[in-house]
Amino acid sequence: MRSPFHHRSTLVRQLAAWQPVPDGAEAPRQDVAERLGQWLNVADAIALRALHQALPAVKQRPRAQGVAVQAPAELQAELQRVRQALERAITRHDADLTEHEFAPVHQHVLDLQRHMDMRIDALRDHVRQTLAMASPQLAQLAALDASLQHLLGGREQHLLSTVPSFLKARFARVRKSAEKAAEKAAEKAVETADDPTESAAAAKAIAPSLTADLHALLRAELDLRLQPVHGMIEAYLQAVQSNTASAPTAGAPVHQTAP
């Protein structure tokens, strides 16, 4: 399963690119253990250790017999449907980016984040249930994902709740830059810099750029939220492919080692 600590996600790269970095400054580097350690307190670490010790028991639990289990391709199709529905939601109802007040944009982002939570949590739980019935090894993966979501979910939600603040700072910088450009153009044309029509024109001119930034950031957040689901489905697909490759071909001769 893909880990958010394995590499910098698109969301993190997008936010980092928007932040002014002093000349010569370099981002601090931490290994996976250090990053994970910042997300877990002592109680979480104890719970994670208990989970690790309990995983063998999960593998030995009896599986339900005669129950049809969804194929990986079906789960992939469900994942694609959820992704497409959420991508449509990102672009369906745009906030008015020509306004100087950020509150409507903030509310727009919060509504989309709640919608992502609802759809992705339901899908993630469904995928876990499917893996739990598929094989003992995949049942362990499902149990691990459920525990990690419980341990890290609160921290993840807290961090994602800060996304609107990055957007607000980004919008403020872009608007300030556009308004300065409008003032220079007005001075060059011997017009008053305080003309309200100039400010309105500047706001309208930057709206497409701000909309593109908003959509890119929300899509990056969507990708990040879907990583655990995608990782579990990938593991399921690889397990099925491995079992298929190791199964003997029908009608093939069976080679036996001579005594």
Secondary structure by P-SEA (a helix, b strand, c coil): cccccccccaaaaaaaaacccccccccccccaaaaaaaaccaaaaaaaaaaaaaaaaaaaccccccbbbbcaaaaaaaaaaaaaaaaaaacccccccccccaaaaaaaaaaaaaaaaaaaaaaaaaaaaaaaaccaaaaaaaaaaaaaaaacaaaaaaaaaaaaaaaaaaaaaaaaaaaaaaaaaaaaaccccccaaaaaaaaaaaaaaaaaaaaaaaaaaaaaaaaaaaaaaaaaaaaaaaaaaaccccccbbbbccc
